Amino acid sequence: MTPPPAETDTGDTGTADTGPPDKDARAQDIALALLGAGGLPGDALAENAVWDRPDGALSGRARIRKALNSLPHPHRVEISQVATQGKSGSVSGRYWPRPDDARLFCHIIRYTTAASHQIAQLVSYEHRVTGRIGEG
């Protein structure tokens, strides 16, 4: 089996405070796609979905897909927390677009229904890490 191009550490996603494992795994896959480390199924986005991100908001399935397709593959991704409840979920952690560029991220996912089949809204935050976390 060939390892993926980027190192991915998915951390612990199964705690009593989070949603069912399949919803958590789906949220994690969405977050990886938003970082350029995976893809979304064709029907994952609602037609009028919105993605609020650091580079500006995008509206509509086609515009979001175009942006996702242009993302570079990250050097490394570490997922530290996944939480899902009802019609929403969040995924946070750290990623490195390049080996020398560490960033913290959080993706908030809002679905059209509690079944979590289609995404209505995505909100992404990221922050460049300038020193060691906890210093300072």
C-alpha positions in Angstrom: 0.0 0.0 0.0 1.4 3.4 -1.0 1.3 6.1 1.7 -0.5 9.4 1.0 1.7 12.3 -0.2 1.0 14.3 2.9 1.3 13.0 6.5 -2.1 12.9 8.1 -2.6 12.4 11.8 -6.3 12.0 12.5 -6.0 12.0 16.3 -8.7 10.7 18.6 -12.2 11.3 17.2 -14.3 8.9 19.2 -15.3 10.4 22.6 -18.6 10.4 24.4 -19.1 14.1 23.7 -19.0 13.8 19.9 -21.5 12.5 17.4 -21.7 9.1 15.9 -18.4 7.8 14.5 -19.7 7.9 10.9 -20.8 11.6 11.2 -17.4 12.4 12.8 -15.6 10.6 10.0 -17.6 12.5 7.4 -16.8 15.9 9.1 -13.1 14.9 9.2 -13.2 14.1 5.5 -14.8 17.4 4.7 -12.1 19.3 6.7 -9.4 17.4 4.9 -10.9 18.4 1.5 -11.0 22.1 2.7 -7.3 21.8 3.3 -6.5 20.3 -0.1 -5.9 16.8 1.4 -8.9 15.0 0.0 -12.1 15.4 -2.1 -15.8 15.8 -1.6 -18.4 13.5 -3.2 -20.3 15.2 -6.0 -23.5 15.6 -4.0 -21.8 16.8 -0.8 -22.5 20.5 -1.3 -26.0 22.0 -1.5 -26.6 24.0 -4.7 -26.6 27.3 -2.8 -23.9 26.4 -0.2 -21.6 29.1 1.2 -18.0 28.9 2.3 -16.7 31.7 4.5 -12.9 31.5 4.5 -9.9 33.7 5.1 -9.5 34.5 1.4 -13.2 35.7 1.2 -16.6 34.1 1.0 -17.7 31.9 -1.9 -21.4 31.2 -2.8 -22.7 28.3 -4.8 -21.6 24.7 -5.4 -19.7 25.5 -8.6 -17.6 28.3 -7.2 -16.8 26.2 -4.1 -15.8 23.2 -6.1 -13.6 25.4 -8.3 -11.8 26.7 -5.2 -11.4 23.2 -3.8 -9.9 21.9 -7.0 -7.3 24.7 -7.0 -6.0 24.0 -3.4 -2.5 22.8 -3.2 -1.9 19.5 -1.3 -0.6 20.3 2.2 2.7 18.9 3.4 1.1 17.6 6.7 -2.2 17.7 8.5 -2.9 16.9 12.2 -6.6 16.7 13.3 -6.9 17.3 17.0 -10.6 17.5 17.5 -13.8 16.5 15.7 -17.2 17.2 17.1 -20.6 16.7 15.5 -24.1 17.4 16.9 -27.3 17.5 14.9 -27.0 19.7 11.8 -23.4 20.9 12.6 -19.9 19.8 13.1 -16.4 21.2 13.7 -12.9 20.0 13.0 -9.8 21.6 14.3 -6.1 21.0 14.3 -2.9 22.0 12.7 -1.6 21.9 9.1 1.5 22.7 7.2 1.0 24.0 3.6 4.8 23.8 3.4 7.3 22.2 5.9 8.2 25.6 7.4 4.7 27.0 7.6 2.6 25.7 10.5 -1.0 26.9 10.9 -3.9 26.3 13.3 -7.3 25.7 11.6 -10.9 25.2 12.5 -13.7 24.3 10.0 -17.3 24.7 11.1 -19.8 22.7 9.0 -23.5 23.3 8.9 -25.6 20.7 7.0 -29.0 21.2 5.4 -30.5 18.5 7.7 -29.4 16.5 10.8 -28.9 13.5 8.4 -25.7 15.4 7.3 -26.0 14.5 3.6 -25.5 18.0 2.1 -23.5 20.9 3.3 -25.3 24.3 3.6 -22.5 26.4 5.0 -18.7 26.1 5.7 -16.8 28.5 7.9 -13.0 28.2 8.0 -10.5 29.9 10.2 -6.8 29.7 10.2 -3.9 31.3 12.1 -0.2 31.1 11.3 1.8 29.7 14.1 4.8 32.0 14.8 6.3 30.2 17.8 5.7 27.2 19.8 2.2 26.9 21.1 2.1 27.7 24.8 5.1 30.0 24.7 4.9 33.5 25.4 
